[in-house]
Amino acid sequence: MATEEELFASVDALLEEEPQLPSPAERARLREAAGITQARLAAALKTSTQSVKNWENGRSEPKPPRLEAYQRLLKGWAAKYPAPGASTAAPAPAVAPQPEVSATVAGPATAAPVEAPPAQAAQAARTAPARPASRPAASPSRPAAKRTAKPVDDPRFPHGPLAVLDGDGSAYGVDGIVLDCPAATVPELVEWTLRESGLGAAKLNRHGKDSDPLIVLTASAAVRLGLPERLEGHEQRRSLRLPEDHPVVKQVAKAKWRLTQRGFGPWARIYRTAQGTQRQCVQLAVLSWDALDERSWPGVAEMEPADVARVLGMYAQRVITPRGSTAVSGLELMTALRPPTRAVQDRATGNWVPGHNPGSLGTEPMDPAPPEATPEHPVVVNSGWTGGFLDEEAYQWVRDVDLLTDEECTLPYAVGLDLNTAFLAAANRLVVGLSAPDHFHDPAFNPKIPGSWLVDLSPIEPDPRLPSPFTPSGERPTGPAWYQTHTVAYAQELGHDVHPIEAYLRRETGAYLDPWHDRLRSAYVDTLADLGVTKDLSDTEFLAAMERHKDVDPALTAVLAAVKATVKGGVGKLRERPQGRHYKEGERWPALQRPTWRPDIRAAVISRARVNMHRKLRNMAAMTGLYPLAVLSDCVVYPSPGDSPLDFLPYAASGKPQPGGFRLGPTPGLAKLEGVRSMLWAVGLMEQGLNPARHIKGGDAVLDEGE
């Protein structure tokens, strides 16, 4: 049985705990019931009006001695103004700051408490209005509607994959969570992130690695940590970084943390060597250093921290925790979904050791065949290669204006169609080479073997009203040239007998990009659906939904743009060229050290996308008699009798779209409206040698003939 001294000691311990405060919404209610403004309360407590606002919306908590004074005031008000329906004798409910997460999301969603692991037990996570940027802020006196939180995917990371840190030490996470971050230096921030924040994300593949936590710094947070608000210099923005003698860089080194070779730039990675399986790495992104490119993340850099966290958090949950530009993230996603190694048991010792993961690209970089490389690549320069290169690029073609018929010229409109994420659609079930290339002379063509083929396709007579399927310019080949397997296979599909002269082929093959395609496809389709563009819409409803989808929610619109940029950028990164004015031809550049520097895989994706486009163009001509005016990558412009795709796309008598041609819809490979202009406008550009497909976007209404 406990002694009297033990009981009194326990009671004293309770009395010494921090004063308990009502919930943020109750604080606001009590102040309003007393008829006191936030400014007047701030003056009485010798603080700022913004601090009072933060206390009442859950962004921060008062600290002693204001904490005790604020508690005394609230208790007095609670006695005078009890909550509606409560007994006048009952005290106002007191809610202590919780060591667990109590995340509130304004609008339709609010997270329920989630227990934090012991390492985060002392970390108070507070509620915050993480709402769509297009919605007005919720009134402090009207708490958001509640719903049950989604289950935490991994209890090791209860607070999600990332947080956006502002200048007052509030770290905004996903689902409206706000954490107190006491760090005053970058090393302290790294330690807090790894030891206390509960941030991170589980691996995307069972053989892979967990995603490192990401901390996004606002301009005020950067300054608070000793960083410059802007990163100035004369080099390209993406190559800017702090000098090695900057105080923050010295702080990082003194604390025995390391920076990667790219240094402390807009995207910085700070790490220590992993101990066992436990990684020690934090990513930092500085908003005011242009970490988020406006083209990939439209409007995000200007959003409030909670909304930035919402955008990046949704991207992290649907794609991957951002690891740099969307192009870098696209490439990293490939590796995260197809890790190069897996645990295998050593037969001699019985120990588990890293071994090759079948279907992956492995851990070592691989030199391409000379025709697959770029002219400055060491494989080309050191061998003196003069045999030509693959030219598998997207279309940039305009029909000869002299080939327009009188009937086409009298049509009033030019309508542009854009294929949704055409490169992503081309990556679906795409078999690519996984091993090094082998050289063959006079090989028999096999459409199932990925590689590069030297073949003469110039004898094939193209329809001059369509682009050639074999060149990005759409011009007829003039002699033997190197082509990727899909281009040669399409020539065979068109009925031509092909006889390769030479080839570089890969014996080990696989659908390496399949999981990458599947994840990005889901991200694209799901985000469009959140914006009101769903698969069950009729074509008329689809066009109407696409016309207004960008006005639904700026945050979701930004996520959609980032997903699309991830697709194109990821494919482009497979053949990253050397950067910087100091590069000399024949030197190896950093990108060549990656196993994912694979220009042959990039060529396969683009070749298949261009072939898919030509097949649709040919089928459209057969079904409708219509021929395109111009093609630019995944956009095609047609002459039309009306100002809608519905006026010229082929439909069966049942009203269903005819298979084989362009079809409207929200999934990758289907089409959407890119723009509508007058036919006279399009012909005028064609006469100047300009591509209407490049300029047709952005016209909500048809432009008049005088434009």
C-alpha positions as CSV (number, residue, x, y, z in Angstrom):
1,M,0.0,0.0,0.0
2,A,1.3,3.5,-0.9
3,T,2.5,5.7,2.0
4,E,1.2,9.2,2.6
5,E,4.6,10.6,1.5
6,E,4.4,8.8,-1.9
7,L,0.8,10.0,-2.5
8,F,1.8,13.6,-1.7
9,A,4.8,13.3,-4.0
10,S,2.5,12.1,-6.8
11,V,0.1,15.0,-6.3
12,D,2.9,17.5,-6.2
13,A,4.2,16.2,-9.5
14,L,0.7,16.8,-11.0
15,L,0.6,20.3,-9.6
16,E,4.0,21.0,-11.2
17,E,2.8,20.0,-14.7
18,E,2.2,22.7,-17.3
19,P,-1.2,24.4,-17.0
20,Q,-3.9,22.8,-19.2
21,L,-5.7,24.9,-21.8
22,P,-9.0,24.4,-23.5
23,S,-9.0,23.5,-27.2
24,P,-8.1,26.2,-29.7
25,A,-11.8,26.6,-30.8
26,E,-12.9,26.9,-27.2
27,R,-10.4,29.6,-26.6
28,A,-11.8,31.6,-29.5
29,R,-15.3,31.1,-28.3
30,L,-14.6,32.3,-24.8
31,R,-12.8,35.4,-26.0
32,E,-15.7,36.2,-28.4
33,A,-18.3,35.6,-25.6
34,A,-16.4,38.1,-23.4
35,G,-16.5,40.7,-26.3
36,I,-12.7,41.0,-26.4
37,T,-10.9,41.4,-29.7
38,Q,-7.7,39.5,-30.5
39,A,-5.8,42.8,-30.5
40,R,-7.0,43.8,-27.1
41,L,-6.1,40.4,-25.7
42,A,-2.7,40.6,-27.3
43,A,-2.1,44.0,-25.6
44,A,-3.1,42.6,-22.2
45,L,-0.7,39.6,-22.5
46,K,2.1,41.8,-24.0
47,T,2.3,39.8,-27.2
48,S,1.3,40.2,-30.8
49,T,-2.1,39.8,-32.4
50,Q,-0.6,37.1,-34.7
51,S,0.4,35.1,-31.7
52,V,-3.2,35.2,-30.3
53,K,-4.4,34.1,-33.8
54,N,-2.0,31.2,-33.7
55,W,-3.2,30.1,-30.3
56,E,-6.8,30.1,-31.5
57,N,-6.3,28.2,-34.7
58,G,-3.8,25.7,-33.2
59,R,-0.7,26.8,-34.9
60,S,1.2,27.4,-31.7
61,E,0.9,27.3,-27.9
62,P,1.7,30.1,-25.4
63,K,4.9,29.7,-23.3
64,P,5.4,30.7,-19.7
65,P,4.8,33.2,-18.2
66,R,2.1,34.1,-20.6
67,L,0.8,30.5,-20.4
68,E,-0.2,30.8,-16.8
69,A,-1.8,34.2,-17.3
70,Y,-3.7,33.0,-20.3
71,Q,-4.9,30.0,-18.4
72,R,-6.2,32.1,-15.6
73,L,-8.1,34.4,-18.0
74,L,-9.7,31.4,-19.8
75,K,-10.8,29.8,-16.5
76,G,-12.4,33.1,-15.5
77,W,-14.2,33.4,-18.8
78,A,-15.3,29.7,-18.7
79,A,-17.0,30.3,-15.3
80,K,-18.9,33.3,-16.8
81,Y,-19.6,31.9,-20.2
82,P,-20.1,28.1,-20.1
83,A,-20.4,26.2,-23.3
84,P,-24.0,25.9,-24.7
85,G,-25.7,22.9,-23.2
86,A,-23.2,22.5,-20.4
87,S,-24.1,22.7,-16.7
88,T,-23.3,26.1,-15.2
89,A,-21.6,24.3,-12.3
90,A,-19.3,22.4,-14.6
91,P,-16.0,23.9,-15.4
92,A,-15.0,24.5,-19.0
93,P,-13.3,21.4,-20.5
94,A,-9.6,21.4,-20.2
95,V,-7.5,19.7,-22.8
96,A,-3.8,19.2,-22.2
97,P,-1.3,19.5,-25.0
98,Q,-1.0,16.0,-26.3
99,P,2.1,14.0,-27.0
100,E,0.1,12.2,-29.7
101,V,-0.9,13.7,-33.0
102,S,-4.3,15.4,-33.1
103,A,-4.4,16.6,-36.7
104,T,-7.3,18.7,-37.9
105,V,-8.0,19.4,-41.6
106,A,-10.4,22.2,-42.4
107,G,-13.2,21.4,-44.7
108,P,-14.3,17.8,-45.2
109,A,-11.5,16.0,-43.4
110,T,-10.0,15.9,-39.9
111,A,-7.5,13.3,-38.6
112,A,-8.1,11.4,-35.4
113,P,-5.3,11.1,-32.8
114,V,-2.5,8.7,-33.8
115,E,-0.2,7.5,-31.1
116,A,3.4,8.6,-31.6
117,P,6.4,6.3,-30.9
118,P,8.5,6.9,-27.8
119,A,11.0,9.0,-29.6
120,Q,8.3,11.5,-30.4
121,A,6.5,11.3,-27.0
122,A,7.5,14.7,-26.0
123,Q,6.7,16.3,-29.3
124,A,3.4,18.3,-29.3
125,A,1.7,18.2,-32.7
126,R,-1.0,20.8,-33.1
127,T,-3.9,21.3,-35.4
128,A,-3.8,23.7,-38.4
129,P,-6.1,24.7,-41.2
130,A,-4.5,22.8,-44.1
131,R,-7.2,23.6,-46.6
132,P,-7.3,23.9,-50.4
133,A,-5.8,27.2,-51.4
134,S,-9.0,28.2,-53.2
135,R,-11.1,28.1,-50.0
136,P,-11.4,30.8,-47.4
137,A,-9.9,30.3,-44.0
138,A,-12.3,28.7,-41.5
139,S,-13.4,30.9,-38.6
140,P,-11.6,30.1,-35.4
141,S,-14.9,29.9,-33.6
142,R,-16.2,27.3,-36.1
143,P,-14.1,24.2,-35.9
144,A,-13.7,22.0,-39.0
145,A,-15.9,19.0,-39.5
146,K,-14.4,15.8,-38.3
147,R,-13.7,12.5,-39.9
148,T,-11.6,9.5,-39.0
149,A,-8.0,9.7,-40.2
150,K,-6.6,7.3,-42.7
151,P,-4.6,4.6,-41.0
152,V,-0.9,5.4,-40.7
153,D,0.9,3.4,-43.3
154,D,4.0,2.9,-41.1
155,P,4.1,3.6,-37.4
156,R,7.7,4.7,-37.7
157,F,6.6,7.8,-39.6
158,P,3.4,8.9,-37.9
159,H,3.7,12.5,-39.2
160,G,4.0,11.7,-42.9
161,P,6.8,12.1,-45.4
162,L,7.6,15.8,-45.1
163,A,7.1,19.2,-43.5
164,V,7.2,22.8,-44.5
165,L,9.0,24.9,-41.9
166,D,8.2,28.6,-41.4
167,G,10.1,31.3,-39.6
168,D,8.4,30.9,-36.2
169,G,9.4,27.2,-35.9
170,S,6.1,25.7,-37.1
171,A,6.6,22.7,-39.3
172,Y,3.5,22.0,-41.4
173,G,3.0,18.4,-42.4
174,V,0.4,16.4,-44.3
175,D,-3.2,16.1,-43.1
176,G,-3.0,19.4,-41.3
177,I,-0.4,18.4,-38.7
178,V,1.8,21.2,-37.3
179,L,4.9,20.3,-35.3
180,D,7.0,22.6,-33.0
181,C,10.5,22.7,-34.4
182,P,12.9,24.3,-31.9
183,A,16.0,24.1,-34.2
184,A,17.9,27.3,-34.7
185,T,20.7,25.9,-36.9
186,V,20.7,23.5,-39.9
187,P,22.5,20.7,-37.9
188,E,19.9,21.1,-35.1
189,L,17.2,20.8,-37.8
190,V,18.7,17.6,-39.1
191,E,18.9,16.1,-35.7
192,W,15.3,17.1,-34.8
193,T,14.1,15.7,-38.1
194,L,15.7,12.3,-37.6
195,R,15.2,11.9,-33.8
196,E,12.0,13.7,-33.0
197,S,9.8,14.7,-36.0
198,G,8.4,11.3,-36.9
199,L,8.8,12.2,-40.6
200,G,9.6,9.8,-43.4
201,A,8.0,7.3,-45.7
202,A,8.1,3.6,-46.1
203,K,9.8,2.0,-49.1
204,L,7.8,1.5,-52.3
205,N,9.3,-2.0,-52.9
206,R,10.1,-4.6,-50.3
207,H,13.7,-4.7,-51.6
208,G,14.1,-1.0,-51.6
209,K,14.9,1.8,-49.0
210,D,12.6,4.1,-47.0
211,S,12.3,7.6,-48.3
212,D,14.3,10.1,-46.4
213,P,12.3,12.9,-44.7
214,L,12.0,16.2,-46.5
215,I,12.0,19.6,-44.9
216,V,10.9,22.5,-47.1
217,L,12.2,25.9,-45.9
218,T,10.2,29.1,-46.4
219,A,12.2,32.3,-46.9
220,S,11.8,33.2,-43.3
221,A,12.8,29.8,-42.1
222,A,16.0,29.9,-44.2
223,V,16.9,33.3,-42.7
224,R,16.3,32.0,-39.2
225,L,18.7,29.1,-39.8
226,G,21.4,31.4,-41.1
227,L,20.9,30.9,-44.8
228,P,20.6,33.7,-47.3
229,E,17.0,34.5,-48.4
230,R,18.1,34.3,-52.0
231,L,20.8,32.3,-53.7
232,E,22.6,34.7,-56.1
233,G,25.1,34.0,-58.8
234,H,25.7,34.0,-62.6
235,E,25.5,30.3,-63.2
236,Q,22.3,28.4,-64.1
237,R,19.8,28.5,-61.2
238,R,19.9,24.8,-60.8
239,S,23.7,24.7,-60.3
240,L,23.9,27.5,-57.7
241,R,25.0,26.5,-54.2
242,L,26.5,28.0,-51.1
243,P,30.3,28.4,-51.1
244,E,32.3,25.9,-49.0
245,D,33.3,28.6,-46.6
246,H,29.7,29.7,-45.8
247,P,29.1,29.5,-42.1
248,V,26.2,27.1,-42.5
249,V,28.3,24.7,-44.6
250,K,31.0,24.9,-41.9
251,Q,28.3,24.2,-39.2
252,V,27.2,21.0,-41.1
253,A,30.8,19.8,-41.3
254,K,31.6,20.6,-37.7
255,A,28.6,18.5,-36.6
256,K,30.0,15.6,-38.6
257,W,27.3,15.7,-41.2
258,R,28.1,15.5,-44.9
259,L,26.7,17.1,-48.1
260,T,26.4,15.3,-51.4
261,Q,28.5,16.4,-54.3
262,R,25.9,18.9,-55.5
263,G,26.5,20.8,-52.2
264,F,24.1,23.1,-50.4
265,G,21.8,24.3,-53.2
266,P,18.1,24.6,-53.7
267,W,17.8,20.9,-53.0
268,A,20.4,19.7,-50.4
269,R,20.9,16.2,-49.0
270,I,22.6,16.1,-45.6
271,Y,23.7,12.6,-44.3
272,R,25.9,10.4,-42.3
273,T,27.1,7.0,-43.3
274,A,24.3,4.5,-42.6
275,Q,24.6,2.3,-39.5
276,G,23.4,-1.1,-40.4
277,T,20.1,-0.8,-42.2
278,Q,19.3,2.6,-40.5
279,R,19.7,5.5,-42.9
280,Q,20.7,8.9,-41.6
281,C,19.7,11.4,-44.3
282,V,17.5,14.5,-44.5
283,Q,16.6,16.4,-47.6
284,L,16.2,20.2,-47.6
285,A,14.4,22.3,-50.2
286,V,14.6,26.1,-50.0
287,L,11.5,27.7,-51.6
288,S,13.1,31.1,-52.0
289,W,16.0,29.5,-53.9
290,D,13.6,28.3,-56.6
291,A,13.5,24.7,-55.4
292,L,10.0,24.4,-56.9
293,D,10.1,25.2,-60.6
294,E,7.0,27.2,-61.6
295,R,6.6,25.1,-64.8
296,S,6.3,21.9,-62.8
297,W,4.7,23.3,-59.6
298,P,2.6,26.2,-60.8
299,G,1.8,28.7,-58.0
300,V,3.1,26.4,-55.2
301,A,6.0,28.6,-54.1
302,E,3.6,31.5,-53.4
303,M,1.2,29.3,-51.3
304,E,0.9,29.4,-47.5
305,P,3.1,26.8,-45.8
306,A,0.1,24.5,-44.9
307,D,-0.9,24.5,-48.6
308,V,2.6,23.8,-49.8
309,A,2.6,20.8,-47.4
310,R,-0.7,19.7,-48.8
311,V,0.6,19.8,-52.4
312,L,3.9,18.1,-51.8
313,G,2.4,15.6,-49.3
314,M,-0.2,14.5,-51.9
315,Y,2.6,14.1,-54.5
316,A,4.6,12.1,-52.0
317,Q,1.7,9.8,-51.2
318,R,0.8,9.3,-54.9
319,V,4.2,9.4,-56.5
320,I,7.3,9.7,-54.3
321,T,8.7,12.1,-51.7
322,P,10.2,14.9,-53.9
323,R,14.0,14.4,-54.2
324,G,14.8,17.4,-56.4
325,S,13.2,18.6,-59.6
326,T,10.3,16.5,-61.0
327,A,12.7,15.1,-63.5
328,V,15.0,13.9,-60.7
329,S,12.0,12.5,-58.8
330,G,10.8,10.7,-62.0
331,L,14.2,9.0,-62.3
332,E,14.4,8.2,-58.6
333,L,10.9,6.6,-58.8
334,M,12.2,4.1,-61.3
335,T,14.9,3.0,-58.9
336,A,12.6,3.0,-55.9
337,L,10.1,0.7,-57.7
338,R,12.9,-1.5,-59.2
339,P,15.7,-1.6,-56.6
340,P,19.0,-2.8,-58.0
341,T,19.6,-5.3,-55.2
342,R,17.8,-7.7,-52.9
343,A,18.9,-9.8,-50.0
344,V,20.2,-13.2,-51.1
345,Q,21.7,-16.0,-48.9
346,D,25.4,-16.8,-49.4
347,R,25.5,-20.6,-49.9
348,A,29.0,-20.8,-48.4
349,T,28.4,-18.8,-45.2
350,G,24.7,-18.8,-44.9
351,N,24.7,-15.0,-44.4
352,W,22.4,-12.7,-46.2
353,V,24.2,-10.4,-48.6
354,P,23.1,-7.9,-51.4
355,G,22.5,-9.6,-54.7
356,H,21.1,-8.6,-58.1
357,N,17.4,-7.9,-58.2
358,P,16.0,-9.5,-61.4
359,G,14.3,-7.1,-63.7
360,S,16.3,-4.1,-62.4
361,L,19.2,-2.2,-64.0
362,G,21.7,-3.3,-61.4
363,T,24.2,-1.2,-59.5
364,E,26.8,-0.4,-62.1
365,P,26.6,2.1,-64.9
366,M,26.6,0.7,-68.4
367,D,28.0,2.3,-71.5
368,P,25.6,2.5,-74.5
369,A,26.4,1.3,-78.0
370,P,28.0,4.1,-80.0
371,P,24.9,4.9,-82.1
372,E,22.8,5.2,-78.9
373,A,25.2,7.6,-77.2
374,T,25.6,11.4,-77.7
375,P,28.4,12.9,-79.8
376,E,30.3,14.1,-76.7
377,H,30.2,10.7,-75.0
378,P,33.6,9.0,-74.3
379,V,32.4,5.9,-76.2
380,V,32.0,8.0,-79.3
381,V,35.0,10.3,-78.9
382,N,37.5,7.6,-77.9
383,S,36.5,5.2,-80.6
384,G,36.3,7.8,-83.4
385,W,32.8,6.6,-84.2
386,T,31.4,8.2,-87.4
387,G,28.6,5.8,-88.1
388,G,25.7,8.1,-87.1
389,F,23.3,8.1,-84.2
390,L,19.7,7.2,-83.2
391,D,17.4,10.1,-83.9
392,E,14.4,8.9,-82.0
393,E,12.7,12.1,-80.9
394,A,9.1,13.4,-80.7
395,Y,7.4,14.8,-83.8
396,Q,7.9,18.4,-84.9
397,W,6.1,18.4,-88.3
398,V,4.0,20.8,-90.3
399,R,2.2,19.8,-93.5
400,D,3.3,21.6,-96.7
401,V,0.7,24.4,-97.1
402,D,0.6,23.6,-100.9
403,L,-0.9,20.2,-100.1
404,L,-4.0,21.7,-98.4
405,T,-7.1,21.1,-100.4
406,D,-9.7,23.8,-101.2
407,E,-12.2,21.9,-99.1
408,E,-9.8,21.9,-96.1
409,C,-9.1,25.7,-96.5
410,T,-12.9,26.5,-96.4
411,L,-13.3,24.7,-93.0
412,P,-13.7,27.4,-90.4
413,Y,-11.7,25.9,-87.5
414,A,-8.4,24.4,-86.5
415,V,-8.8,22.1,-83.4
416,G,-5.9,20.9,-81.4
417,L,-5.9,17.5,-79.6
418,D,-3.4,16.6,-76.9
419,L,-2.7,13.0,-75.9
420,N,-2.6,12.6,-72.1
421,T,0.9,11.7,-70.9
422,A,1.8,10.1,-74.2
423,F,5.2,9.0,-73.0
424,L,3.6,7.3,-70.0
425,A,1.2,5.4,-72.3
426,A,4.2,4.3,-74.4
427,A,6.0,2.9,-71.4
428,N,3.1,0.5,-70.6
429,R,4.3,-3.1,-71.1
430,L,7.4,-1.8,-72.9
431,V,10.2,-4.4,-73.1
432,V,13.6,-2.8,-72.9
433,G,17.2,-4.1,-72.7
434,L,18.6,-4.8,-69.3
435,S,22.1,-6.0,-70.2
436,A,25.0,-4.5,-72.2
437,P,24.6,-4.3,-76.0
438,D,26.1,-6.9,-78.3
439,H,27.2,-6.0,-81.8
440,F,25.8,-7.9,-84.9
441,H,26.4,-7.7,-88.6
442,D,23.8,-8.5,-91.2
443,P,21.2,-9.6,-88.6
444,A,17.7,-10.8,-89.3
445,F,15.2,-8.4,-87.8
446,N,13.3,-9.6,-84.8
447,P,10.6,-7.1,-83.4
448,K,10.8,-8.8,-80.0
449,I,14.5,-7.8,-79.4
450,P,15.1,-4.3,-78.1
451,G,18.0,-2.5,-79.6
452,S,19.3,-0.3,-82.4
453,W,19.2,-1.3,-86.0
454,L,21.0,0.2,-89.0
455,V,18.5,-0.1,-91.9
456,D,17.5,1.8,-95.0
457,L,13.9,2.9,-94.9
458,S,14.2,5.5,-97.6
459,P,12.6,3.4,-100.3
460,I,9.3,3.5,-98.4
461,E,7.0,6.0,-100.1
462,P,5.1,8.1,-97.5
463,D,1.8,9.8,-97.8
464,P,2.8,13.5,-98.1
465,R,-0.3,14.5,-96.2
466,L,1.1,12.6,-93.1
467,P,4.4,12.8,-91.4
468,S,6.9,10.0,-92.1
469,P,6.7,7.6,-89.1
470,F,10.5,7.2,-89.2
471,T,11.8,10.7,-88.5
472,P,10.9,13.3,-85.9
473,S,10.8,16.0,-88.6
474,G,8.3,13.9,-90.6
475,E,10.5,14.1,-93.6
476,R,11.3,11.0,-95.7
477,P,14.6,9.3,-94.8
478,T,17.4,9.8,-97.3
479,G,19.4,6.6,-96.7
480,P,20.5,4.1,-94.1
481,A,20.0,5.3,-90.5
482,W,19.9,3.9,-87.0
483,Y,16.4,3.2,-85.6
484,Q,15.0,1.7,-82.4
485,T,13.2,-1.6,-82.6
486,H,9.7,-0.2,-82.5
487,T,10.4,2.1,-85.5
488,V,11.7,-0.8,-87.6
489,A,8.8,-3.0,-86.5
490,Y,6.3,-0.4,-87.6
491,A,7.8,-0.4,-91.1
492,Q,7.3,-4.1,-91.1
493,E,3.7,-3.6,-89.8
494,L,3.1,-1.3,-92.8
495,G,4.0,-4.3,-95.1
496,H,7.7,-3.5,-95.9
497,D,10.5,-6.0,-96.0
498,V,13.3,-4.7,-93.9
499,H,16.9,-5.9,-94.0
500,P,19.1,-4.5,-91.3
501,I,22.8,-3.9,-92.1
502,E,24.0,-3.8,-88.5
503,A,22.6,-3.9,-85.0
504,Y,23.4,-3.5,-81.3
505,L,21.0,-5.7,-79.4
506,R,20.5,-6.8,-75.8
507,R,20.1,-10.4,-74.7
508,E,18.6,-9.8,-71.3
509,T,15.2,-7.9,-71.5
510,G,12.3,-7.0,-69.3
511,A,9.4,-4.6,-68.8
512,Y,11.5,-2.4,-66.5
513,L,9.2,0.6,-66.6
514,D,6.0,-1.3,-65.7
515,P,5.7,-0.4,-62.0
516,W,6.8,3.2,-62.9
517,H,4.0,3.4,-65.4
518,D,1.4,1.9,-63.1
519,R,2.1,4.2,-60.2
520,L,2.2,7.4,-62.3
521,R,-0.9,6.3,-64.2
522,S,-2.8,5.9,-60.9
523,A,-1.5,9.3,-59.7
524,Y,-2.6,11.0,-62.9
525,V,-6.0,9.4,-63.1
526,D,-6.8,9.8,-59.4
527,T,-5.8,13.5,-59.3
528,L,-7.9,14.2,-62.4
529,A,-10.8,12.4,-60.7
530,D,-10.4,14.6,-57.6
531,L,-10.7,17.6,-60.0
532,G,-14.0,16.2,-61.3
533,V,-12.7,14.5,-64.4
534,T,-13.7,10.8,-64.1
535,K,-13.8,7.8,-66.4
536,D,-17.6,7.5,-66.4
537,L,-18.2,10.9,-68.1
538,S,-19.6,11.1,-71.6
539,D,-17.4,12.8,-74.2
540,T,-19.5,16.0,-73.9
541,E,-19.3,15.9,-70.1
542,F,-15.5,15.2,-70.3
543,L,-14.9,18.3,-72.4
544,A,-16.9,20.4,-70.0
545,A,-15.1,19.0,-67.0
546,M,-11.7,19.6,-68.5
547,E,-12.6,23.2,-69.3
548,R,-13.2,23.9,-65.6
549,H,-10.9,21.5,-63.8
550,K,-8.1,24.0,-63.3
551,D,-10.5,26.2,-61.3
552,V,-11.6,23.5,-58.8
553,D,-8.5,23.5,-56.5
554,P,-5.1,25.2,-57.2
555,A,-3.4,22.6,-54.9
556,L,-4.7,19.6,-56.9
557,T,-4.0,21.4,-60.2
558,A,-0.4,21.8,-59.1
559,V,-0.2,18.1,-58.2
560,L,-1.5,17.2,-61.7
561,A,1.1,19.4,-63.4
562,A,3.8,17.9,-61.3
563,V,2.8,14.3,-62.2
564,K,2.9,15.2,-65.9
565,A,6.3,16.9,-65.5
566,T,7.5,13.8,-63.7
567,V,6.7,11.6,-66.7
568,K,8.4,13.8,-69.3
569,G,11.3,14.8,-67.0
570,G,12.0,11.2,-65.9
571,V,12.2,10.0,-69.5
572,G,14.4,12.9,-70.4
573,K,16.8,12.2,-67.5
574,L,17.5,8.8,-69.1
575,R,19.8,10.6,-71.4
576,E,21.0,13.7,-69.4
577,R,23.5,15.7,-71.3
578,P,26.6,17.3,-69.7
579,Q,25.9,20.7,-68.0
580,G,28.2,23.7,-67.4
581,R,30.4,25.7,-69.7
582,H,33.5,24.1,-68.4
583,Y,32.7,20.6,-69.8
584,K,35.1,19.3,-72.4
585,E,34.1,16.8,-75.1
586,G,35.1,13.2,-74.2
587,E,35.0,13.7,-70.5
588,R,32.7,11.6,-68.4
589,W,30.0,13.7,-66.7
590,P,28.3,12.9,-63.4
591,A,25.1,11.5,-64.9
592,L,27.1,8.7,-66.6
593,Q,27.8,7.2,-63.2
594,R,24.1,6.3,-62.8
595,P,22.8,2.8,-63.8
596,T,19.7,4.8,-65.0
597,W,21.7,6.7,-67.7
598,R,20.1,4.7,-70.4
599,P,19.6,6.5,-73.7
600,D,18.4,3.3,-75.3
601,I,15.4,3.1,-72.9
602,R,14.6,6.7,-73.6
603,A,14.7,6.0,-77.4
604,A,12.4,3.0,-76.9
605,V,9.8,5.1,-75.1
606,I,9.9,8.0,-77.7
607,S,9.9,5.7,-80.6
608,R,6.9,3.8,-79.4
609,A,5.1,7.1,-78.6
610,R,5.8,8.5,-82.1
611,V,4.7,5.2,-83.8
612,N,1.5,5.2,-81.7
613,M,0.8,8.8,-82.9
614,H,1.3,7.9,-86.5
615,R,-0.9,4.8,-86.3
616,K,-3.7,7.0,-85.0
617,L,-3.1,9.6,-87.7
618,R,-3.3,6.8,-90.4
619,N,-6.4,5.3,-88.9
620,M,-8.1,8.7,-88.7
621,A,-7.4,9.3,-92.4
622,A,-8.9,5.9,-93.3
623,M,-12.0,6.5,-91.1
624,T,-12.7,10.2,-91.7
625,G,-10.7,11.3,-94.7
626,L,-9.1,14.0,-92.5
627,Y,-5.4,14.7,-92.4
628,P,-3.5,16.7,-89.8
629,L,-2.2,20.3,-90.3
630,A,0.6,19.8,-87.8
631,V,2.0,17.6,-85.1
632,L,4.2,18.6,-82.1
633,S,5.1,15.7,-79.8
634,D,1.8,14.6,-78.3
635,C,-0.4,17.4,-79.9
636,V,-2.0,17.3,-83.3
637,V,-4.1,19.9,-85.1
638,Y,-6.9,19.1,-87.4
639,P,-9.1,21.2,-89.7
640,S,-12.7,21.0,-88.5
641,P,-16.2,22.0,-89.5
642,G,-16.9,22.9,-85.9
643,D,-15.2,24.3,-82.8
644,S,-15.1,21.0,-80.9
645,P,-13.4,17.6,-81.3
646,L,-16.9,16.1,-81.4
647,D,-17.3,17.6,-84.9
648,F,-14.6,15.5,-86.5
649,L,-13.7,12.5,-84.3
650,P,-15.1,9.2,-85.6
651,Y,-18.1,7.7,-83.8
652,A,-20.1,4.5,-84.6
653,A,-23.8,4.6,-85.2
654,S,-24.3,3.6,-81.6
655,G,-22.5,6.8,-80.5
656,K,-19.4,5.0,-79.2
657,P,-15.9,6.1,-80.4
658,Q,-14.5,4.2,-83.2
659,P,-11.4,2.1,-82.1
660,G,-8.1,2.9,-83.6
661,G,-8.4,6.7,-83.9
662,F,-8.2,9.5,-81.4
663,R,-10.6,9.1,-78.5
664,L,-11.5,11.5,-75.7
665,G,-10.9,10.5,-72.1
666,P,-8.9,11.1,-68.9
667,T,-6.5,8.1,-69.1
668,P,-3.0,8.1,-70.5
669,G,-3.0,7.8,-74.3
670,L,-6.5,9.2,-74.7
671,A,-7.0,12.8,-75.9
672,K,-8.2,16.1,-74.6
673,L,-8.9,19.4,-76.2
674,E,-5.7,21.5,-76.5
675,G,-7.2,24.6,-78.2
676,V,-9.4,26.0,-80.9
677,R,-8.4,28.7,-83.4
678,S,-9.6,29.9,-86.8
679,M,-8.4,27.9,-89.9
680,L,-7.1,31.2,-91.4
681,W,-4.9,31.6,-88.3
682,A,-3.5,28.1,-88.7
683,V,-2.8,28.6,-92.4
684,G,-1.1,31.9,-91.8
685,L,1.3,30.2,-89.4
686,M,2.0,27.4,-91.8
687,E,2.8,29.8,-94.6
688,Q,5.5,31.3,-92.3
689,G,6.9,27.8,-91.6
690,L,5.6,27.9,-88.0
691,N,3.9,25.0,-86.2
692,P,0.2,25.7,-85.3
693,A,0.4,22.8,-82.7
694,R,3.0,24.9,-80.7
695,H,0.7,27.9,-80.5
696,I,-2.9,26.6,-80.4
697,K,-3.0,26.2,-76.6
698,G,-4.6,28.9,-74.5
699,G,-7.4,30.1,-76.8
700,D,-10.6,29.6,-74.8
701,A,-12.5,31.1,-77.6
702,V,-12.0,30.9,-81.3
703,L,-9.7,33.7,-82.5
704,D,-11.1,36.0,-85.2
705,E,-9.6,36.0,-88.7
706,G,-8.0,39.3,-88.3
707,E,-5.7,38.0,-85.5
